[in-house]
């Protein structure tokens, strides 16, 4: 696997600024793991949300460049939040990260505008590369 340099992602944004991410997961532990991985890629964390409804609110407020979103959450699930965010911003860049890896959920997420789908538990190196490759397609 190609070695990903920690600072590589700051060069993906056309205006030269760091990419900013919103991390959405009802598990604080998972949010911390994803934040750690994104920061290692030199991606700034603009905010984090424990539910889909908070994610929808924060998306409009913080306008992140990328969102990682869990599917199964209380209050509002990730697929509903994905749809609501895409209704307000068709160009929203959302990567779903979830323990639900069934084909129907994957298709539903992709059909509703998710850029990619990562299944938990994940390997950090493999997931970092998948996120990097996804971002490179969008910003590269």
VMD Tcl script that builds the backbone (N, CA, C; Angstrom):
set m [mol new atoms 420]
animate dup $m
set s [atomselect $m all]
$s set {name element resname resid chain x y z} {
  {N N UNK 1 A 0.844 -1.190 0.000}
  {CA C UNK 1 A 0.000 0.000 0.000}
  {C C UNK 1 A 0.881 1.242 0.000}
  {N N UNK 2 A 0.482 2.225 -0.764}
  {CA C UNK 2 A 1.195 3.501 -0.837}
  {C C UNK 2 A 1.189 4.164 0.532}
  {N N UNK 3 A 2.348 4.688 0.935}
  {CA C UNK 3 A 2.440 5.368 2.223}
  {C C UNK 3 A 1.808 6.754 2.107}
  {N N UNK 4 A 0.889 7.067 2.997}
  {CA C UNK 4 A 0.218 8.367 2.986}
  {C C UNK 4 A 0.960 9.279 3.963}
  {N N UNK 5 A 1.527 10.341 3.477}
  {CA C UNK 5 A 2.218 11.295 4.341}
  {C C UNK 5 A 1.170 12.053 5.150}
  {N N UNK 6 A 1.450 12.349 6.422}
  {CA C UNK 6 A 0.461 13.011 7.271}
  {C C UNK 6 A -0.076 14.321 6.704}
  {N N UNK 7 A 0.744 15.081 6.008}
  {CA C UNK 7 A 0.304 16.394 5.521}
  {C C UNK 7 A -0.323 16.357 4.137}
  {N N UNK 8 A -0.486 15.186 3.554}
  {CA C UNK 8 A -0.894 15.074 2.149}
  {C C UNK 8 A -2.241 15.735 1.854}
  {N N UNK 9 A -3.197 15.653 2.746}
  {CA C UNK 9 A -4.548 16.140 2.442}
  {C C UNK 9 A -4.659 17.653 2.377}
  {N N UNK 10 A -3.733 18.390 2.984}
  {CA C UNK 10 A -3.850 19.847 2.913}
  {C C UNK 10 A -3.654 20.351 1.496}
  {N N UNK 11 A -3.087 19.544 0.635}
  {CA C UNK 11 A -2.858 19.951 -0.746}
  {C C UNK 11 A -4.045 19.630 -1.652}
  {N N UNK 12 A -5.061 18.982 -1.122}
  {CA C UNK 12 A -6.193 18.596 -1.946}
  {C C UNK 12 A -7.163 19.745 -2.200}
  {N N UNK 13 A -7.261 20.693 -1.309}
  {CA C UNK 13 A -8.215 21.783 -1.467}
  {C C UNK 13 A -7.648 22.829 -2.428}
  {N N UNK 14 A -8.401 23.180 -3.460}
  {CA C UNK 14 A -7.899 24.078 -4.505}
  {C C UNK 14 A -7.365 25.424 -4.012}
  {N N UNK 15 A -7.964 25.986 -2.952}
  {CA C UNK 15 A -7.524 27.307 -2.491}
  {C C UNK 15 A -6.345 27.243 -1.529}
  {N N UNK 16 A -5.823 26.030 -1.280}
  {CA C UNK 16 A -4.638 25.876 -0.437}
  {C C UNK 16 A -4.921 25.770 1.050}
  {N N UNK 17 A -6.175 25.986 1.462}
  {CA C UNK 17 A -6.507 25.841 2.884}
  {C C UNK 17 A -6.666 24.368 3.237}
  {N N UNK 18 A -6.536 24.079 4.526}
  {CA C UNK 18 A -6.747 22.716 4.999}
  {C C UNK 18 A -8.199 22.310 4.795}
  {N N UNK 19 A -8.403 21.034 4.544}
  {CA C UNK 19 A -9.761 20.502 4.508}
  {C C UNK 19 A -10.304 20.497 5.931}
  {N N UNK 20 A -11.615 20.752 6.056}
  {CA C UNK 20 A -12.271 20.752 7.356}
  {C C UNK 20 A -13.329 19.652 7.367}
  {N N UNK 21 A -13.394 18.904 8.461}
  {CA C UNK 21 A -14.314 17.770 8.540}
  {C C UNK 21 A -15.260 17.895 9.728}
  {N N UNK 22 A -16.448 17.305 9.545}
  {CA C UNK 22 A -17.388 17.101 10.637}
  {C C UNK 22 A -17.482 15.591 10.830}
  {N N UNK 23 A -17.337 15.147 12.067}
  {CA C UNK 23 A -17.389 13.729 12.397}
  {C C UNK 23 A -18.690 13.453 13.143}
  {N N UNK 24 A -19.499 12.533 12.592}
  {CA C UNK 24 A -20.816 12.247 13.153}
  {C C UNK 24 A -20.890 10.774 13.552}
  {N N UNK 25 A -21.040 10.534 14.835}
  {CA C UNK 25 A -21.172 9.165 15.359}
  {C C UNK 25 A -21.711 9.282 16.771}
  {N N UNK 26 A -22.617 8.384 17.155}
  {CA C UNK 26 A -23.162 8.463 18.511}
  {C C UNK 26 A -22.182 7.952 19.562}
  {N N UNK 27 A -21.117 7.279 19.142}
  {CA C UNK 27 A -20.102 6.781 20.068}
  {C C UNK 27 A -18.947 7.778 20.160}
  {N N UNK 28 A -18.734 8.309 21.365}
  {CA C UNK 28 A -17.609 9.239 21.573}
  {C C UNK 28 A -16.289 8.539 21.241}
  {N N UNK 29 A -16.172 7.263 21.596}
  {CA C UNK 29 A -14.954 6.503 21.291}
  {C C UNK 29 A -14.693 6.486 19.785}
  {N N UNK 30 A -15.728 6.197 18.982}
  {CA C UNK 30 A -15.547 6.155 17.528}
  {C C UNK 30 A -15.245 7.548 16.982}
  {N N UNK 31 A -15.900 8.566 17.497}
  {CA C UNK 31 A -15.593 9.931 17.045}
  {C C UNK 31 A -14.127 10.241 17.307}
  {N N UNK 32 A -13.647 9.874 18.500}
  {CA C UNK 32 A -12.238 10.118 18.829}
  {C C UNK 32 A -11.301 9.375 17.879}
  {N N UNK 33 A -11.637 8.125 17.530}
  {CA C UNK 33 A -10.791 7.343 16.619}
  {C C UNK 33 A -10.755 7.976 15.225}
  {N N UNK 34 A -11.906 8.384 14.739}
  {CA C UNK 34 A -11.987 8.990 13.406}
  {C C UNK 34 A -11.283 10.347 13.399}
  {N N UNK 35 A -11.475 11.134 14.452}
  {CA C UNK 35 A -10.812 12.442 14.560}
  {C C UNK 35 A -9.304 12.261 14.560}
  {N N UNK 36 A -8.820 11.317 15.315}
  {CA C UNK 36 A -7.375 11.046 15.369}
  {C C UNK 36 A -6.849 10.689 13.971}
  {N N UNK 37 A -7.573 9.855 13.266}
  {CA C UNK 37 A -7.168 9.437 11.920}
  {C C UNK 37 A -7.178 10.636 10.960}
  {N N UNK 38 A -8.215 11.462 11.003}
  {CA C UNK 38 A -8.308 12.615 10.109}
  {C C UNK 38 A -7.231 13.653 10.428}
  {N N UNK 39 A -6.984 13.881 11.702}
  {CA C UNK 39 A -5.930 14.840 12.077}
  {C C UNK 39 A -4.562 14.353 11.607}
  {N N UNK 40 A -4.337 13.047 11.630}
  {CA C UNK 40 A -3.074 12.491 11.127}
  {C C UNK 40 A -2.924 12.743 9.624}
  {N N UNK 41 A -4.052 12.951 8.950}
  {CA C UNK 41 A -4.040 13.273 7.519}
  {C C UNK 41 A -3.973 14.786 7.300}
  {N N UNK 42 A -3.816 15.540 8.377}
  {CA C UNK 42 A -3.762 17.004 8.365}
  {C C UNK 42 A -5.096 17.621 7.952}
  {N N UNK 43 A -6.173 16.965 8.334}
  {CA C UNK 43 A -7.515 17.492 8.102}
  {C C UNK 43 A -7.986 18.109 9.415}
  {N N UNK 44 A -8.445 19.342 9.343}
  {CA C UNK 44 A -8.923 20.066 10.510}
  {C C UNK 44 A -10.333 19.576 10.870}
  {N N UNK 45 A -10.627 19.463 12.141}
  {CA C UNK 45 A -11.962 19.058 12.591}
  {C C UNK 45 A -12.744 20.329 12.924}
  {N N UNK 46 A -13.786 20.594 12.131}
  {CA C UNK 46 A -14.573 21.802 12.372}
  {C C UNK 46 A -15.605 21.582 13.467}
  {N N UNK 47 A -16.120 20.345 13.579}
  {CA C UNK 47 A -17.088 20.036 14.621}
  {C C UNK 47 A -17.332 18.532 14.652}
  {N N UNK 48 A -17.994 18.094 15.705}
  {CA C UNK 48 A -18.417 16.699 15.814}
  {C C UNK 48 A -19.850 16.678 16.320}
  {N N UNK 49 A -20.592 15.637 15.921}
  {CA C UNK 49 A -22.008 15.548 16.282}
  {C C UNK 49 A -22.348 14.123 16.726}
  {N N UNK 50 A -23.167 13.986 17.788}
  {CA C UNK 50 A -23.543 12.668 18.288}
  {C C UNK 50 A -24.813 12.090 17.663}
  {N N UNK 51 A -25.541 12.893 16.880}
  {CA C UNK 51 A -26.783 12.428 16.258}
  {C C UNK 51 A -26.932 13.046 14.870}
  {N N UNK 52 A -27.807 12.458 14.088}
  {CA C UNK 52 A -28.081 12.982 12.760}
  {C C UNK 52 A -28.692 14.364 12.786}
  {N N UNK 53 A -29.595 14.620 13.730}
  {CA C UNK 53 A -30.232 15.942 13.779}
  {C C UNK 53 A -29.222 17.031 14.125}
  {N N UNK 54 A -28.301 16.735 15.017}
  {CA C UNK 54 A -27.244 17.697 15.347}
  {C C UNK 54 A -26.347 17.894 14.128}
  {N N UNK 55 A -26.077 16.812 13.394}
  {CA C UNK 55 A -25.248 16.901 12.181}
  {C C UNK 55 A -25.879 17.828 11.146}
  {N N UNK 56 A -27.173 17.709 10.947}
  {CA C UNK 56 A -27.876 18.568 9.978}
  {C C UNK 56 A -27.740 20.031 10.406}
  {N N UNK 57 A -27.953 20.301 11.681}
  {CA C UNK 57 A -27.831 21.668 12.206}
  {C C UNK 57 A -26.392 22.182 12.040}
  {N N UNK 58 A -25.419 21.380 12.458}
  {CA C UNK 58 A -24.019 21.802 12.408}
  {C C UNK 58 A -23.512 21.942 10.975}
  {N N UNK 59 A -24.020 21.124 10.066}
  {CA C UNK 59 A -23.556 21.227 8.680}
  {C C UNK 59 A -23.821 22.637 8.146}
  {N N UNK 60 A -25.016 23.138 8.359}
  {CA C UNK 60 A -25.352 24.482 7.905}
  {C C UNK 60 A -24.556 25.560 8.617}
  {N N UNK 61 A -24.239 25.309 9.860}
  {CA C UNK 61 A -23.517 26.290 10.674}
  {C C UNK 61 A -22.019 26.310 10.354}
  {N N UNK 62 A -21.389 25.120 10.241}
  {CA C UNK 62 A -19.938 25.035 10.085}
  {C C UNK 62 A -19.469 24.838 8.644}
  {N N UNK 63 A -20.346 24.376 7.779}
  {CA C UNK 63 A -20.038 24.149 6.363}
  {C C UNK 63 A -18.706 23.408 6.151}
  {N N UNK 64 A -18.594 22.183 6.673}
  {CA C UNK 64 A -17.350 21.425 6.515}
  {C C UNK 64 A -17.134 20.997 5.065}
  {N N UNK 65 A -15.884 20.722 4.714}
  {CA C UNK 65 A -15.556 20.249 3.368}
  {C C UNK 65 A -15.925 18.779 3.198}
  {N N UNK 66 A -15.906 18.051 4.304}
  {CA C UNK 66 A -16.199 16.614 4.274}
  {C C UNK 66 A -16.889 16.220 5.575}
  {N N UNK 67 A -17.719 15.188 5.486}
  {CA C UNK 67 A -18.423 14.666 6.658}
  {C C UNK 67 A -18.209 13.155 6.698}
  {N N UNK 68 A -17.883 12.635 7.887}
  {CA C UNK 68 A -17.953 11.185 8.090}
  {C C UNK 68 A -19.199 10.963 8.938}
  {N N UNK 69 A -20.019 9.977 8.546}
  {CA C UNK 69 A -21.333 9.824 9.179}
  {C C UNK 69 A -21.642 8.360 9.475}
  {N N UNK 70 A -21.968 8.090 10.723}
  {CA C UNK 70 A -22.457 6.772 11.129}
  {C C UNK 70 A -23.905 6.630 10.641}
  {N N UNK 71 A -24.366 5.391 10.482}
  {CA C UNK 71 A -25.766 5.187 10.082}
  {C C UNK 71 A -26.679 5.061 11.294}
  {N N UNK 72 A -26.326 4.191 12.223}
  {CA C UNK 72 A -27.210 3.907 13.349}
  {C C UNK 72 A -26.925 4.865 14.501}
  {N N UNK 73 A -27.867 5.793 14.706}
  {CA C UNK 73 A -27.741 6.777 15.782}
  {C C UNK 73 A -29.130 7.069 16.334}
  {N N UNK 74 A -29.189 7.504 17.608}
  {CA C UNK 74 A -30.487 7.903 18.167}
  {C C UNK 74 A -30.939 9.226 17.555}
  {N N UNK 75 A -32.210 9.520 17.700}
  {CA C UNK 75 A -32.786 10.793 17.278}
  {C C UNK 75 A -33.012 10.852 15.766}
  {N N UNK 76 A -31.939 10.747 14.970}
  {CA C UNK 76 A -32.064 10.729 13.511}
  {C C UNK 76 A -30.908 9.896 12.967}
  {N N UNK 77 A -31.234 8.883 12.168}
  {CA C UNK 77 A -30.173 8.027 11.655}
  {C C UNK 77 A -29.356 8.731 10.575}
  {N N UNK 78 A -28.223 8.142 10.233}
  {CA C UNK 78 A -27.309 8.745 9.276}
  {C C UNK 78 A -27.850 8.861 7.860}
  {N N UNK 79 A -28.681 7.915 7.441}
  {CA C UNK 79 A -29.240 7.985 6.085}
  {C C UNK 79 A -30.207 9.158 5.975}
  {N N UNK 80 A -31.032 9.354 6.993}
  {CA C UNK 80 A -31.945 10.499 7.002}
  {C C UNK 80 A -31.155 11.802 7.032}
  {N N UNK 81 A -30.117 11.856 7.865}
  {CA C UNK 81 A -29.273 13.059 7.939}
  {C C UNK 81 A -28.572 13.305 6.604}
  {N N UNK 82 A -28.091 12.244 5.969}
  {CA C UNK 82 A -27.465 12.356 4.639}
  {C C UNK 82 A -28.436 13.014 3.658}
  {N N UNK 83 A -29.667 12.513 3.619}
  {CA C UNK 83 A -30.686 13.056 2.713}
  {C C UNK 83 A -30.962 14.524 3.002}
  {N N UNK 84 A -31.112 14.884 4.284}
  {CA C UNK 84 A -31.429 16.269 4.659}
  {C C UNK 84 A -30.278 17.215 4.311}
  {N N UNK 85 A -29.046 16.772 4.553}
  {CA C UNK 85 A -27.892 17.602 4.211}
  {C C UNK 85 A -27.801 17.783 2.699}
  {N N UNK 86 A -28.017 16.702 1.951}
  {CA C UNK 86 A -27.946 16.789 0.486}
  {C C UNK 86 A -29.076 17.655 -0.084}
  {N N UNK 87 A -30.219 17.716 0.604}
  {CA C UNK 87 A -31.317 18.602 0.169}
  {C C UNK 87 A -30.890 20.068 0.228}
  {N N UNK 88 A -30.112 20.413 1.240}
  {CA C UNK 88 A -29.690 21.805 1.405}
  {C C UNK 88 A -28.399 22.108 0.659}
  {N N UNK 89 A -27.578 21.079 0.421}
  {CA C UNK 89 A -26.307 21.278 -0.284}
  {C C UNK 89 A -26.007 20.041 -1.129}
  {N N UNK 90 A -26.354 20.123 -2.383}
  {CA C UNK 90 A -26.154 18.979 -3.299}
  {C C UNK 90 A -24.686 18.590 -3.429}
  {N N UNK 91 A -23.776 19.528 -3.152}
  {CA C UNK 91 A -22.350 19.247 -3.289}
  {C C UNK 91 A -21.722 18.730 -1.991}
  {N N UNK 92 A -22.526 18.473 -0.950}
  {CA C UNK 92 A -22.003 17.962 0.317}
  {C C UNK 92 A -21.233 16.666 0.074}
  {N N UNK 93 A -20.074 16.557 0.712}
  {CA C UNK 93 A -19.207 15.382 0.552}
  {C C UNK 93 A -19.275 14.552 1.826}
  {N N UNK 94 A -19.983 13.417 1.742}
  {CA C UNK 94 A -20.252 12.606 2.925}
  {C C UNK 94 A -19.756 11.184 2.701}
  {N N UNK 95 A -18.963 10.710 3.661}
  {CA C UNK 95 A -18.487 9.322 3.662}
  {C C UNK 95 A -19.169 8.632 4.835}
  {N N UNK 96 A -19.884 7.561 4.552}
  {CA C UNK 96 A -20.576 6.813 5.600}
  {C C UNK 96 A -19.589 5.846 6.253}
  {N N UNK 97 A -19.585 5.820 7.584}
  {CA C UNK 97 A -18.745 4.902 8.348}
  {C C UNK 97 A -19.658 4.224 9.352}
  {N N UNK 98 A -19.827 2.897 9.202}
  {CA C UNK 98 A -20.812 2.209 10.037}
  {C C UNK 98 A -20.508 0.735 10.214}
  {N N UNK 99 A -21.122 0.154 11.228}
  {CA C UNK 99 A -21.006 -1.290 11.463}
  {C C UNK 99 A -21.989 -2.059 10.592}
  {N N UNK 100 A -22.943 -1.367 9.986}
  {CA C UNK 100 A -23.931 -2.018 9.125}
  {C C UNK 100 A -23.396 -2.088 7.701}
  {N N UNK 101 A -22.799 -3.209 7.338}
  {CA C UNK 101 A -22.189 -3.316 6.020}
  {C C UNK 101 A -23.025 -4.060 5.005}
  {N N UNK 102 A -24.332 -4.151 5.215}
  {CA C UNK 102 A -25.123 -4.923 4.257}
  {C C UNK 102 A -25.313 -4.144 2.954}
  {N N UNK 103 A -25.462 -4.873 1.901}
  {CA C UNK 103 A -25.510 -4.318 0.543}
  {C C UNK 103 A -26.649 -3.316 0.341}
  {N N UNK 104 A -27.789 -3.569 0.956}
  {CA C UNK 104 A -28.938 -2.671 0.806}
  {C C UNK 104 A -28.610 -1.291 1.387}
  {N N UNK 105 A -28.005 -1.251 2.569}
  {CA C UNK 105 A -27.644 0.023 3.201}
  {C C UNK 105 A -26.577 0.745 2.378}
  {N N UNK 106 A -25.601 -0.005 1.864}
  {CA C UNK 106 A -24.554 0.589 1.032}
  {C C UNK 106 A -25.182 1.258 -0.186}
  {N N UNK 107 A -26.058 0.533 -0.885}
  {CA C UNK 107 A -26.720 1.077 -2.073}
  {C C UNK 107 A -27.564 2.296 -1.728}
  {N N UNK 108 A -28.291 2.233 -0.614}
  {CA C UNK 108 A -29.133 3.359 -0.213}
  {C C UNK 108 A -28.284 4.612 0.044}
  {N N UNK 109 A -27.150 4.429 0.713}
  {CA C UNK 109 A -26.265 5.564 0.987}
  {C C UNK 109 A -25.709 6.150 -0.314}
  {N N UNK 110 A -25.225 5.302 -1.200}
  {CA C UNK 110 A -24.647 5.761 -2.460}
  {C C UNK 110 A -25.727 6.418 -3.329}
  {N N UNK 111 A -26.915 5.818 -3.374}
  {CA C UNK 111 A -28.017 6.381 -4.169}
  {C C UNK 111 A -28.444 7.769 -3.649}
  {N N UNK 112 A -28.216 8.008 -2.364}
  {CA C UNK 112 A -28.591 9.295 -1.776}
  {C C UNK 112 A -27.423 10.271 -1.699}
  {N N UNK 113 A -26.323 9.946 -2.372}
  {CA C UNK 113 A -25.247 10.918 -2.520}
  {C C UNK 113 A -24.002 10.727 -1.690}
  {N N UNK 114 A -23.900 9.635 -0.924}
  {CA C UNK 114 A -22.662 9.395 -0.179}
  {C C UNK 114 A -21.518 9.123 -1.158}
  {N N UNK 115 A -20.345 9.638 -0.846}
  {CA C UNK 115 A -19.177 9.433 -1.710}
  {C C UNK 115 A -18.604 8.029 -1.594}
  {N N UNK 116 A -18.655 7.482 -0.386}
  {CA C UNK 116 A -18.047 6.179 -0.144}
  {C C UNK 116 A -18.650 5.599 1.121}
  {N N UNK 117 A -18.278 4.362 1.417}
  {CA C UNK 117 A -18.853 3.625 2.533}
  {C C UNK 117 A -17.750 2.814 3.191}
  {N N UNK 118 A -17.515 3.023 4.470}
  {CA C UNK 118 A -16.475 2.302 5.205}
  {C C UNK 118 A -17.139 1.527 6.331}
  {N N UNK 119 A -16.781 0.246 6.454}
  {CA C UNK 119 A -17.393 -0.630 7.448}
  {C C UNK 119 A -16.509 -0.723 8.696}
  {N N UNK 120 A -17.132 -0.567 9.863}
  {CA C UNK 120 A -16.451 -0.742 11.146}
  {C C UNK 120 A -16.542 -2.208 11.557}
  {N N UNK 121 A -15.613 -2.726 12.305}
  {CA C UNK 121 A -14.363 -2.078 12.700}
  {C C UNK 121 A -13.441 -1.960 11.494}
  {N N UNK 122 A -12.622 -0.932 11.486}
  {CA C UNK 122 A -11.755 -0.706 10.338}
  {C C UNK 122 A -10.293 -0.681 10.747}
  {N N UNK 123 A -9.445 -0.948 9.765}
  {CA C UNK 123 A -8.004 -0.830 9.949}
  {C C UNK 123 A -7.631 0.608 9.600}
  {N N UNK 124 A -6.887 1.278 10.447}
  {CA C UNK 124 A -6.576 2.689 10.249}
  {C C UNK 124 A -5.862 2.934 8.916}
  {N N UNK 125 A -4.835 2.170 8.603}
  {CA C UNK 125 A -4.080 2.403 7.361}
  {C C UNK 125 A -4.965 2.220 6.132}
  {N N UNK 126 A -5.753 1.167 6.128}
  {CA C UNK 126 A -6.647 0.886 4.996}
  {C C UNK 126 A -7.725 1.974 4.856}
  {N N UNK 127 A -8.296 2.392 5.978}
  {CA C UNK 127 A -9.344 3.404 5.969}
  {C C UNK 127 A -8.782 4.772 5.588}
  {N N UNK 128 A -7.587 5.086 6.073}
  {CA C UNK 128 A -6.935 6.338 5.700}
  {C C UNK 128 A -6.754 6.402 4.191}
  {N N UNK 129 A -6.298 5.318 3.605}
  {CA C UNK 129 A -6.093 5.285 2.152}
  {C C UNK 129 A -7.425 5.435 1.415}
  {N N UNK 130 A -8.468 4.769 1.919}
  {CA C UNK 130 A -9.785 4.858 1.276}
  {C C UNK 130 A -10.317 6.293 1.336}
  {N N UNK 131 A -10.167 6.951 2.481}
  {CA C UNK 131 A -10.607 8.339 2.615}
  {C C UNK 131 A -9.768 9.230 1.697}
  {N N UNK 132 A -8.463 9.032 1.714}
  {CA C UNK 132 A -7.576 9.821 0.849}
  {C C UNK 132 A -7.955 9.658 -0.622}
  {N N UNK 133 A -8.157 8.416 -1.063}
  {CA C UNK 133 A -8.522 8.168 -2.464}
  {C C UNK 133 A -9.852 8.835 -2.815}
  {N N UNK 134 A -10.799 8.803 -1.885}
  {CA C UNK 134 A -12.097 9.445 -2.099}
  {C C UNK 134 A -11.925 10.959 -2.226}
  {N N UNK 135 A -11.145 11.547 -1.325}
  {CA C UNK 135 A -10.921 12.985 -1.364}
  {C C UNK 135 A -10.142 13.406 -2.610}
  {N N UNK 136 A -9.213 12.583 -3.009}
  {CA C UNK 136 A -8.420 12.896 -4.209}
  {C C UNK 136 A -9.319 12.968 -5.449}
  {N N UNK 137 A -10.316 12.084 -5.513}
  {CA C UNK 137 A -11.255 12.113 -6.647}
  {C C UNK 137 A -12.064 13.412 -6.647}
  {N N UNK 138 A -12.413 13.889 -5.452}
  {CA C UNK 138 A -13.235 15.093 -5.328}
  {C C UNK 138 A -12.402 16.369 -5.492}
  {N N UNK 139 A -11.250 16.434 -4.820}
  {CA C UNK 139 A -10.456 17.661 -4.794}
  {C C UNK 139 A -9.237 17.622 -5.719}
  {N N UNK 140 A -8.823 16.403 -6.114}
  {CA C UNK 140 A -7.558 16.246 -6.838}
  {C C UNK 140 A -7.637 16.581 -8.266}
}
mol reanalyze $m
mol bondsrecalc $m
mol representation Tube
mol addrep $m
